[in-house]
Amino acid sequence: MSTLLFFAEDDPLMSRMYERAFKANGFDLKIAFDGESAISLLHSMDPKPLVAVLDIMMPKKSGFEVLREMKADGALKSIPVVLLTNLAGEQDAEKGLELGAVLYLIKSQYSPIEIVSKIREIADSYSRGEGIPKVAVPVKDIAKKK
């Protein structure tokens, strides 16, 4: 049985790479390539995805804006959101988690298979009715700014 996943990423190479990794691991994937189409596609999906994975730096609307809109929308707010980005700043991570993301992952720090594994953990826990799990992910290399 496949797990429905939403993925928003504007880089075609990254999209294809993650699409292959997720599909090879039993995910059914819907992909958006910018923030506006992400919100539109999320609204049109029936059933809704078990997890949404958002890049932050996208055209038209950022992943932060998409996340903010999702959490303000009754039909989308319960979908766990993972931010998958190249932004490695501690402030960006804090902002994403404050906006409601369950996980903030920096692309360069994890292989696609590691990311798929973390998303699988969230999806499996959520689909069992356990709610959104706390996924222990050590954040690597985020520079501390004082």
Backbone torsions as a table, in degrees:
resi	resn	phi	psi	omega
1	MET	NA	133.6	-178.8
2	SER	-90.3	157.1	178.8
3	THR	-109.0	128.5	-178.5
4	LEU	-79.1	126.4	-176.9
5	LEU	-129.1	140.8	173.5
6	PHE	-106.0	136.2	-175.9
7	PHE	-135.8	123.4	177.8
8	ALA	-117.4	117.3	-176.8
9	GLU	-154.5	126.2	-176.7
10	ASP	-85.8	-16.1	-178.9
11	ASP	-84.8	114.9	-176.8
12	PRO	-58.9	-38.0	179.0
13	LEU	-64.1	-46.5	178.1
14	MET	-62.6	-42.6	-179.9
15	SER	-58.4	-47.3	-179.6
16	ARG	-64.6	-42.4	-179.3
17	MET	-61.2	-49.1	-179.4
18	TYR	-70.2	-34.3	177.4
19	GLU	-59.2	-46.1	178.0
20	ARG	-61.7	-44.6	-178.0
21	ALA	-63.7	-44.1	-179.1
22	PHE	-68.5	-45.1	-178.9
23	LYS	-64.1	-36.7	178.7
24	ALA	-66.4	-16.9	-178.8
25	ASN	-113.0	27.2	170.0
26	GLY	84.4	16.3	177.0
27	PHE	-96.8	141.6	167.7
28	ASP	-97.8	128.3	-167.5
29	LEU	-118.4	135.3	167.6
30	LYS	-114.6	131.6	-173.1
31	ILE	-121.3	137.0	171.3
32	ALA	-118.8	150.8	-175.3
33	PHE	-112.1	2.1	173.0
34	ASP	-155.2	167.9	-174.7
35	GLY	-65.8	-38.5	179.5
36	GLU	-65.3	-45.7	179.5
37	SER	-69.0	-26.1	176.4
38	ALA	-61.1	-50.1	179.6
39	ILE	-62.9	-44.2	-179.8
40	SER	-60.6	-47.5	-179.4
41	LEU	-65.3	-41.3	178.1
42	LEU	-58.8	-41.9	178.9
43	HIS	-64.3	-35.6	-175.8
44	SER	-82.2	-15.0	-176.1
45	MET	-71.9	130.2	175.5
46	ASP	-144.5	108.0	8.1
47	PRO	-76.6	167.3	176.5
48	LYS	-73.3	153.0	179.8
49	PRO	-69.3	154.6	176.0
50	LEU	-73.6	-31.1	-179.9
51	VAL	-144.2	145.4	172.9
52	ALA	-116.2	132.0	177.5
53	VAL	-114.0	121.9	-175.3
54	LEU	-121.2	132.5	165.5
55	ASP	-75.2	155.7	179.0
56	ILE	-91.2	-47.3	-176.6
57	MET	-86.3	92.8	178.6
58	MET	-131.6	155.4	175.4
59	PRO	-68.8	159.6	174.1
60	LYS	72.0	-51.4	173.4
61	LYS	-146.1	138.6	178.1
62	SER	-76.2	165.8	174.0
63	GLY	-60.3	-34.0	176.2
64	PHE	-62.1	-42.7	179.3
65	GLU	-66.1	-42.2	178.0
66	VAL	-61.8	-46.2	179.0
67	LEU	-59.0	-46.2	179.9
68	ARG	-59.3	-44.3	179.3
69	GLU	-66.1	-40.1	178.9
70	MET	-61.0	-45.3	-175.8
71	LYS	-72.2	-16.1	177.5
72	ALA	-94.5	-2.9	-175.0
73	ASP	-108.1	122.3	-177.1
74	GLY	-56.6	-33.4	-177.9
75	ALA	-79.8	-18.1	-174.2
76	LEU	-116.8	-15.5	-169.1
77	LYS	-65.2	-22.8	-178.0
78	SER	-86.6	-3.6	179.5
79	ILE	-77.1	122.0	176.3
80	PRO	-64.4	135.7	-177.4
81	VAL	-116.5	130.6	173.5
82	VAL	-111.2	127.7	174.4
83	LEU	-92.4	124.4	-178.7
84	LEU	-122.0	110.9	-166.0
85	THR	-147.1	170.0	171.2
86	ASN	-96.2	-6.7	-179.9
87	LEU	-74.1	113.4	-173.5
88	ALA	-103.9	12.5	-179.0
89	GLY	-79.5	142.0	179.5
90	GLU	-60.6	-37.2	-180.0
91	GLN	-64.6	-37.6	178.0
92	ASP	-64.5	-43.3	178.7
93	ALA	-62.0	-46.4	179.4
94	GLU	-61.1	-42.5	179.5
95	LYS	-61.0	-46.9	-179.6
96	GLY	-60.1	-44.2	180.0
97	LEU	-69.1	-37.5	177.0
98	GLU	-64.6	-34.0	178.9
99	LEU	-74.2	-12.8	175.4
100	GLY	121.2	2.7	176.1
101	ALA	-66.3	145.7	177.8
102	VAL	-89.7	-16.1	-177.4
103	LEU	-156.8	142.8	178.6
104	TYR	-125.3	113.2	-177.1
105	LEU	-118.9	135.7	177.3
106	ILE	-95.8	121.0	-172.0
107	LYS	-51.3	-42.6	-173.8
108	SER	-71.6	-12.5	-176.1
109	GLN	-94.1	-8.9	-176.4
110	TYR	-137.1	145.7	173.8
111	SER	-76.5	159.0	176.1
112	PRO	-54.9	-37.2	179.9
113	ILE	-65.9	-39.4	176.4
114	GLU	-63.5	-39.8	179.3
115	ILE	-66.9	-44.6	177.1
116	VAL	-57.3	-42.4	-180.0
117	SER	-61.4	-42.2	-180.0
118	LYS	-67.8	-39.4	178.3
119	ILE	-67.5	-39.6	178.0
120	ARG	-60.1	-43.4	179.3
121	GLU	-58.8	-43.8	179.1
122	ILE	-66.6	-48.4	-178.3
123	ALA	-61.1	-44.9	-178.9
124	ASP	-64.2	-43.6	179.8
125	SER	-64.9	-43.9	-178.9
126	TYR	-65.0	-42.0	-178.1
127	SER	-71.2	-20.7	175.9
128	ARG	-82.4	-1.3	178.9
129	GLY	83.1	15.8	-179.0
130	GLU	-87.5	0.2	-176.4
131	GLY	79.9	-167.8	-177.4
132	ILE	-83.1	121.2	-177.6
133	PRO	-77.5	158.4	169.8
134	LYS	-88.9	108.3	-179.0
135	VAL	-92.6	116.9	-178.3
136	ALA	-76.5	107.5	179.5
137	VAL	-127.8	112.9	176.4
138	PRO	-68.1	128.0	177.5
139	VAL	-83.2	122.9	-176.9
140	LYS	-98.6	139.1	166.7
141	ASP	61.6	21.7	174.0
142	ILE	-80.8	119.3	-177.3
143	ALA	-70.1	130.8	177.6
144	LYS	-81.8	123.3	178.0
145	LYS	-109.4	124.8	-178.6
146	LYS	-111.0	NA	NA
